[in-house]
Amino acid sequence: MPQDTKRSTIYFDADLHEALRLKAAHSHQSVSEIVNDAVREALAEDQEDLAAFGERVAEPTVSYEALLNGLKADGKI
């Protein structure tokens, strides 16, 4: 086990834990490796989302009411 790891206790639903164990056995990985990969992927997606929000912060906002009024005026609803 790498020196820079930390131990934590995580409680999984029984079915999820069984699926993780089976995936680990099938893929020749540990449950920890699978969970770490999944967490890394989720955090990377969050970072991408935050970057996209940052890029769009200057865009004008439209209220839901204005959006509906525009759709109605255009004959789309």
CYANA upper distance limits for C-alpha pairs under 8 A (distance plus 0.5 A):
  1 MET  CA      5 THR  CA      7.99
 12 PHE  CA     16 LEU  CA      6.71
 12 PHE  CA     17 HIS  CA      6.11
 13 ASP  CA     17 HIS  CA      6.63
 14 ALA  CA     18 GLU  CA      6.73
 15 ASP  CA     19 ALA  CA      6.73
 16 LEU  CA     20 LEU  CA      6.67
 17 HIS  CA     21 ARG  CA      6.65
 18 GLU  CA     22 LEU  CA      6.68
 19 ALA  CA     23 LYS  CA      6.55
 20 LEU  CA     24 ALA  CA      6.49
 20 LEU  CA     31 VAL  CA      6.67
 20 LEU  CA     34 ILE  CA      8.23
 21 ARG  CA     25 ALA  CA      6.72
 21 ARG  CA     31 VAL  CA      6.83
 22 LEU  CA     26 HIS  CA      6.56
 23 LYS  CA     27 SER  CA      6.41
 24 ALA  CA     28 HIS  CA      6.18
 24 ALA  CA     29 GLN  CA      5.29
 24 ALA  CA     30 SER  CA      5.78
 24 ALA  CA     31 VAL  CA      6.08
 24 ALA  CA     34 ILE  CA      7.65
 25 ALA  CA     29 GLN  CA      7.15
 25 ALA  CA     30 SER  CA      8.11
 29 GLN  CA     33 GLU  CA      6.68
 29 GLN  CA     34 ILE  CA      7.39
 30 SER  CA     34 ILE  CA      6.99
 31 VAL  CA     35 VAL  CA      6.63
 32 SER  CA     36 ASN  CA      6.43
 33 GLU  CA     37 ASP  CA      6.58
 34 ILE  CA     38 ALA  CA      6.71
 35 VAL  CA     39 VAL  CA      6.63
 36 ASN  CA     40 ARG  CA      6.59
 37 ASP  CA     41 GLU  CA      6.67
 38 ALA  CA     42 ALA  CA      6.70
 39 VAL  CA     43 LEU  CA      6.61
 40 ARG  CA     44 ALA  CA      6.60
 41 GLU  CA     45 GLU  CA      6.73
 42 ALA  CA     46 ASP  CA      6.77
 43 LEU  CA     47 GLN  CA      6.71
 44 ALA  CA     48 GLU  CA      6.74
 45 GLU  CA     49 ASP  CA      6.64
 46 ASP  CA     50 LEU  CA      6.66
 47 GLN  CA     51 ALA  CA      6.68
 48 GLU  CA     52 ALA  CA      6.71
 49 ASP  CA     53 PHE  CA      6.71
 50 LEU  CA     54 GLY  CA      6.68
 51 ALA  CA     55 GLU  CA      6.82
 52 ALA  CA     56 ARG  CA      6.84
 53 PHE  CA     57 VAL  CA      6.53
 62 VAL  CA     66 ALA  CA      6.82
 62 VAL  CA     67 LEU  CA      6.98
 63 SER  CA     67 LEU  CA      6.72
 64 TYR  CA     68 LEU  CA      6.73
 65 GLU  CA     69 ASN  CA      6.63
 66 ALA  CA     70 GLY  CA      6.57
 67 LEU  CA     71 LEU  CA      6.73
 68 LEU  CA     72 LYS  CA      6.62
 69 ASN  CA     73 ALA  CA      6.55
 70 GLY  CA     74 ASP  CA      6.64
 71 LEU  CA     75 GLY  CA      6.77
 71 LEU  CA     76 LYS  CA      5.65
 71 LEU  CA     77 ILE  CA      6.40
 72 LYS  CA     76 LYS  CA      6.26
 72 LYS  CA     77 ILE  CA      5.56
